[in-house]
């Protein structure tokens, strides 16, 4: 305790651990070691706090810290339980309350999330992140009017935040107030001409309202600001297809693919590997272990191939060959796994094996006629074959599927909660 008091937590931790060797259940040593490990962040103190709760089951501080630790592990169900029991301890802590509210919102408990975010905003009414989070929770709970009222001070007071304006525009669009939504998107671009999300949202609005040329003009300007952004070429290709400009659309798709061969038409990948991007090396090691433990499990091989796809590599290298083997093995074990067929097509394209890529894209499409990734791959691949006359039909089909997704509420930006500078979360706005 003296070492901790003089600002030397590593030595304090050594002493606390030595005390625990002498008496493993000694509560002062458990508390000191747990708090010091949490402070240093070098080890996971979960077990220590659990031992404290075994002796003091209602200790709010331990529940508060365990809530934060479970949040960091992305286990919101466990975090919510601990945060509920730590209400007294976190009542004045905006960061912990924000994590609590984030988990409640993710769990679909909108009214409770709104109450927690209102508490955060009351602690500091000038905090823009708190106001943004409350508005987003209100909108997620289908209360668009309250969400707009909450955001209003941020949309009218300079300096304006592009993400805030984009959220307000999306809320206005949900109320069929498109002109006001467009006005805010223009305002967002004036404040930040390099905000990719605003260009993509503007393109989506243009597509949804059958005004492709307006969207194309805006994307053209965006490309002057972000000339190597593959997503801008991708959305411009979609808008050009809506105009019937199939050749120019395919050119844009090809450019997007050249800049980023791993770019997916359906948006940012939602696979398990991408949920672990904060530690790709650890994720890759886990998937290799899974393949060894379950050599006949198609999904294990698929996840390994997907993890390997994240890294840039030379065709023919050991890493590329491992990626190709894993993707092939996944399809071999389960030919009906659409995601594996799409992934193997991507790997074949990466290696210049066009015929194999076409075959696997067609296989994916046979399994799922609405597989946008397979159609996107075929558009890129068939342009250089004798079947290039199929490209216009595929482009029309691609755009029709995207329009259907948009009507079902799948298009647009997946807004995320803002953690602020004091949060431990890995996905801030």
C-alpha angles and dihedrals in degrees: 000000000000091000090051090049092053092051100258104121097165091059090041090055091051090053094046091051091049089052089052091053088057094044115008094190097046101132100207090053092046091051093046094047093045094049092045094049089049090049093049094042091208097114137029107256094187095112092050092053090047089054089051090052090050086065098031106026094177098049103137095198093056091047090049093053092044088051090055092046093050090048090054088052088052091242098135095168091061093039092055092054092053095042090052090056091046097055093124094047097048098038092105099033112095095189095054092042090051091053090048091050092046091056093046090051092048089051091055093249093133101163092052091046090052091051092051095046089048087056090052092050091049089057091058116006090184094059106110094196091057092050091047092051093049091049092049092049090050091050092047086054088055095251100128096164094055090045092054092047090052092050096044097092089053095048094049103039120075136265090055122204116227093215091052091051091047091053091048090050091052091050091050091049089053086057090050091248093133099157091057090046091053090048091056093047089053089049090050092054092049089056095043117013091182097057103124094190092061093053091049092048091048090050090051091051091050091050094047091051095045092245100125097156092058089053092046091053091052093047089049088058090046090056090057087059098036105025096169099044108124094196091063091055089047096054092042088055090053091051092047089053089054087056091049092248093137098161094050090044092054089048089056092048089051091050091050090050092048092053093044116011090185094057111126122215093218092058136255110001116259098198123130092253092062091052086064098049090123087073110019094163092056091045091051091051091051093051091049088052090049092054091051092048094044107027093165097049110106095200093055090057091044092054092048091052091047091051091050090049089065092072126073110241142164118260107252094025121128090255093051092048090050090050092050093047092050093048092047092048092051091054092043092054095043116015088178094063100108095192090055092051090051092047093049089050089054092050091048091050089050088055095045093249096139099166093053090045091053091048093053093044090053089048090053091048091050088055094044117018089192095056101130094186091058092048091048091052091049091052089055095044105040095055088079097047139070087263094065090118086075092064099085091051091049092049091052090049092049093052092045090055092048090050090051090050091050092053089051090056096254097118127083135048120325097228116216132201120260116238101189125220096296098057127105093211122123099216110057122165 
